[in-house]
Amino acid sequence: ALIAKGKNTYETNCAACHGDKGQGTVGPNLTDDYWIYGNTPQDVEKIIAEGSSAKGMPSWKSLHDKKKIRELVVYIASLQNTNPSNSKPPEGKPGKLQ
């Protein structure tokens, strides 16, 4: 259920930059084992909530509460190693989302 809720939010708010399958477009690929801001769920929650003006990532905390952001993280975790076609090359440091 969390994955389905996270997917709905992802499709509405994240897919434009991260691709419909998490493969990355303007934003980084979310399906590989490379992370710009850290590979823990807390790291991913923080970047979703706070954003990064240096990388063009908007802050989503004004639109999504902590529960919805956690659902997004669960959905992103479900994308790991799905290897969609036309994936953007790795960015950041290697590490599995834990």
ZIUR-V861167 format. One line per field, one symbol per residue. ss: DSSP state (@ for helix, = for strand, . for the rest). Layout:
ss->???
This chain:
ss->.@@@@@@@@@@@@.@@@@...............==.....@@@@@@@@@@.=....=........@@@@@@@@@@@@@..............==....
